[in-house]
Amino acid sequence: MDVCSLLTPAELNAATGTDDYAAGTLDSVGQCLWNTEGTVNNQGSLIVGYINPDVTLDFIKSTFGTGGVDATVNGHAAFYNPTQGLGSMWVDVGGGRVFVLSFPRSSDLNPSYTQIAQQLAEIAVGRI
């Protein structure tokens, strides 16, 4: 599956309140990198999407659980972690796969990212 097809620039812009997101770029390990100004370098707005076939939600919770909270995305069990460098929404999409939507930042995600992560994950998971 092309992870970059899960979110459009218009959806990213609407969720984040900007108008600068470009189409995603698939990297060599199958992650989609969405960024502003058409770059893959992290200028503080990078969003990364990935479907991980080799991890469980329980493992993610035990590893990154400090400060995180359980969530539900389109009826799927999920985990939201706002922690610095690991800010992410993890969604169990079934079949042993977890969809990851990550917001790599140099500080903890501010509270607005709870809604941003939820909104974008709902859209993406609805397309998986």
Secondary structure, DSSP 8 states (H G I E B T S, - for coil): --GGGG--HHHHHHHHT-S-B---EE-TTS-EEE-BTT--S-SS--EEEEEETT--HHHHHHHH-TT-EEEEETTEEEEEE--TTT-EEEEEEETTEEEEEE---SS---THHHHHHHHHHHHHHHT-
